[in-house]
């Protein structure tokens, strides 16, 4: 049975259409729209009127596509910007009235678990403990796990859109603004330091988003043909080479970097600050990138029977 899975993120709304059986799964269609639902209101915990309209329009587009494909079941999930917005139920109601799709808001812990399952589906984590990181616009999810279990997980409201609107006032970003971004991470991520000390994962796995773009930039710089695959290449050395280029350029010049895309060009500065913070703070022997994230995690949960398909 064809199933549609919608990730209503703070920056981007994603659609995944798939079907599966005992032999495995098949992804039939992917789509994404830079809805930027958090812009202008994320730090005030509200979705602006314009954001609501963009959200409804995106779901109408997804619904038309799913109708064309004969999708029988739809799962739609709202994350950080929506779950924290005082008018989130208005947005959910408008979407249901316009499309018939009943979206649900998920907690940070639920989001983190779906992300972990999506990354495990892509990378087959095996026995090695891995720190999985998903940098969203509203929140950042950290999960320490291997292919068998999750040892620790937490969602922090330090997403790139939040910090961009709070600190990134100049373009290129000022060193004083970068200091404030880094200080925000240091002040917020205390539980991560404790978990890292306890579990000591040596692999960093970046989930989709910013990491996809960094991987693509690395491919262009290294003469590697970018591929649409569950796992894509990136190294710590490559990141440290890319990072100064990202933070020293204005938006127009960042767009000229081969591999950069418009939907990531604004938030990638503060997102890269977080990646650098992690690499500077902890020892990792391996850097992996998963193009799978929340929506593929929902697919994995459905396949395992953890999430009801009714």
Steps between C-alpha positions, in 0.01 A plus 500: 500500500639838399567725799574870512720637780526876553763669717381853577832648607584853607680580176391234251195280454585157357285236335597135469281245321593137552368147520644192664459129561695219666772529234574867565386846401479711187507880497268617224518877528673779689416868513603796713386859530688776687196611698709681765209482738712628789616823336407814690334330793702204621650677800158640592342152475260595225448414134448821306200546272732465201649183649156347544415572136825346378437191713148452363618552141776242546259239634259566212787434258597180681138382507461547125814298440393222735160483331675459164708215643205326664624536857269321741643609838654827611708577806587866563715622788569851626829567679662782698349820357153352491506317833613816679273746321208644693290483183609151391146360524380772263763387247406132543131587463558708187697215343230244580224723360695567180636149436331246726842417646506468879848601614630426847755681711779282636723558800874553476557148635271349235675704231840381620391135493367527145825668392705222656294234321536685171877531538531134598300404190746697286832418668440163670670617819598152614691465828678835504361767729416807293399855580217581260441872444207660320523879466155637437377853477327490838674225693806279492467132584789299646479124529767258621431149377614201300312262275332332796393774739489866594709578807407866530306760304397861546356785295626854561329817382816642341407451136664703227203729429471586870866593530509672161224739608656555843866546409575507126427868438781575251603325182773379504449411864710702744748324727311640801178344366676167452621521858141543617388201292778283644422622853136406451602145409734477798237626743222277362667168423617398847300174492674405174844533663392269783358245255812511283721440805285205605457327163806624304382452140782536249287547187311817413204446267340811355139465396390660174456880469822692560701179481361419154617839378844466661536159339407638159749787535767246596418288195535797266828605660639146483391410148252244629172469312220578749254212527149467635576227751411418861859575607715772346866590563652758733811512717605706799792639300265603220266676743784707645590602145141596411420680826708819453353546153145478638542743788709761315263554207175691465188333370565581136852358514391193696255423219796485260654209691441188287254279683328780693122524466266790566296332773814449713711808421366710789500254789818316403724756673371440852453129421868475406585673826331209679687239294830672583400521867441124505821412318702731726337369818507124445726241342356323198680243289241494224259746335197360316208670324151352475264641240222329698337676791160526670278395210708189427495429874121501488525253212733281706262517798209397278699209360589384852140535618599760760268754343143405423406517131131533586 
